[in-house]
């Protein structure tokens, strides 16, 4: 039950990351898949059939990688939204530093994942 709840929470964060590019979607979807594969085969199968997340999760399970275009898009989206946020927060250096730290952490997560063409 705890793994299923963790999977649902990770998937919710992944969904938020779809519309909020500063939040990386990929690691949360992979975490949800890992939780569901152990806690609920039915939920895992549903996630694999998902049009939005299924291809990413299948790529990970088969090759332990993500498509290079997904990696590029994630990094570009974080750069654009993070850059806009830093610009918008001019005069608030501690908030700018927080945004830059979040961008660095998100980018590091995405860059650590192997990619394939």
Steps between C-alpha positions, in 0.01 A plus 500: 500500500785740582666435162171553320449836676860597420434407136186713487682796655791462257258482208321813621833684515573372150166633378571836658837494325324466163343845542773651719821450302726599791402172667654197329235248392725210401644402840156509663345280231785250533458501878124444464568206267746348748251534784210360298695202367549385862171613652234465230547316170166642389615860558831424330321357195276809489806726508664302220185543286491875565543704182689769690730294723494150351767550232741657750449223754530224236826653374632503855396144578638359174821702461552688828509824303281786380474637145756772427222736384326464839823588677560802276142622544514463879828691524383774262169541684680529835742755352224716350266495798783528751658785307166681486453446874848634581435803281155554655643477853755779443582671828434185707834321494404227748201403283715511188753272671219261596380483139854445374556223758174329397600528134840349576347212697240427230759519225735271690220243537418507131865499388577192711249292305652328197346597165446323167406617152 
